[in-house]
Amino acid sequence: MVGYIVPVHAAQESYTFIIHYETLLATFLGLIVLSLIVYLAHSSSRENKYLIHLSEIDPLTSIFNKETTQKLIDQKRHEIAQSLMKNFVTEMAAIGFSSPEIKAIITDYIEQTGKDL
């Protein structure tokens, strides 16, 4: 059973005022549920970041473990290769090689080494 506390003058009018109070109650409960969902998503995200951090760090030495170190090395090597290739293309363009000639040089390098830059 639902009970309402309403002002006397509202109680003496028609009972359509209940719709207004129910709407306010539903809105209030909806905001509470929405804020709870946002809080749970935020705390879950924070916990996941902490777990990822724990999985990357060796607890005994407090440094990156082997897998994380290898991933960081590969990422840095890729960045350096991208930078060197960009500088190479810029220098070749400054010397006077056209774009198709540079593309041919890069394609030959990729075919010979089997690496994609």
C-alpha positions in Angstrom: 0.0 0.0 0.0 1.3 3.4 -0.9 0.7 6.4 1.4 1.1 10.0 0.5 1.8 13.0 2.6 0.2 16.0 0.9 -0.9 19.5 1.9 -4.5 19.8 3.0 -5.6 22.0 0.2 -4.2 19.5 -2.4 -6.0 16.6 -0.6 -9.3 18.5 -0.8 -9.0 18.9 -4.6 -9.3 16.1 -7.1 -6.9 13.2 -6.9 -5.0 14.1 -10.1 -2.3 15.6 -7.9 -1.1 12.0 -7.3 0.2 11.8 -10.9 2.4 14.9 -10.2 3.9 13.3 -7.0 4.4 9.9 -8.7 6.2 11.6 -11.6 8.5 13.4 -9.1 9.1 10.1 -7.3 9.9 8.2 -10.5 12.3 11.0 -11.6 14.1 11.0 -8.3 14.4 7.2 -8.3 15.6 7.3 -11.9 18.3 9.8 -11.0 19.4 7.6 -8.1 19.7 4.6 -10.4 21.5 6.5 -13.1 24.1 7.9 -10.6 24.6 4.3 -9.2 25.3 3.0 -12.7 27.8 5.8 -13.4 29.5 5.1 -10.0 29.7 1.4 -10.7 31.1 2.0 -14.2 33.7 4.4 -12.8 34.8 2.1 -10.0 35.0 -0.9 -12.3 37.2 1.1 -14.7 39.5 2.2 -11.9 39.8 -1.3 -10.6 40.6 -2.7 -14.1 43.3 -0.1 -14.6 44.8 -1.1 -11.2 44.7 -4.8 -12.2 46.4 -4.1 -15.5 49.1 -2.1 -13.6 49.6 -5.1 -11.3 49.9 -7.5 -14.2 52.6 -5.3 -15.8 54.8 -4.9 -12.8 56.9 -7.6 -11.1 56.0 -7.5 -7.4 59.4 -8.5 -6.2 61.5 -5.9 -8.1 58.8 -3.3 -8.8 59.9 -3.0 -12.5 58.1 -3.9 -15.7 57.9 -7.7 -16.3 59.3 -9.4 -19.5 56.1 -9.2 -21.6 55.5 -5.5 -20.8 59.1 -4.6 -21.4 59.1 -6.4 -24.8 55.8 -4.6 -25.8 57.4 -1.2 -24.9 60.6 -2.0 -26.8 58.6 -3.0 -29.9 56.4 0.1 -29.6 59.5 2.3 -29.4 61.2 0.5 -32.3 58.2 1.1 -34.4 58.1 4.8 -33.5 61.8 5.1 -34.4 61.3 3.3 -37.7 58.4 5.5 -38.6 60.4 8.6 -37.8 63.4 7.4 -39.8 61.3 6.6 -42.8 59.6 10.0 -42.6 63.0 11.7 -42.5 64.2 9.5 -45.3 61.3 10.5 -47.5 61.7 14.2 -46.7 65.4 14.1 -47.5 64.9 12.2 -50.8 62.2 14.7 -51.7 64.6 17.6 -50.9 67.3 16.0 -53.1 64.9 15.8 -56.0 63.6 12.3 -56.2 60.0 12.1 -57.3 57.4 10.4 -55.3 57.2 7.3 -57.5 61.0 6.8 -57.2 60.8 7.0 -53.4 57.8 4.6 -53.4 59.9 2.1 -55.4 62.8 2.4 -53.0 60.5 1.8 -50.0 58.7 -1.1 -51.8 62.1 -2.8 -52.5 63.1 -2.4 -48.9 59.9 -4.0 -47.7 60.2 -6.9 -50.1 63.8 -7.5 -49.1 63.4 -7.3 -45.3 59.8 -8.5 -45.1 59.0 -5.7 -42.7 56.2 -3.3 -43.0 57.1 0.2 -41.9 
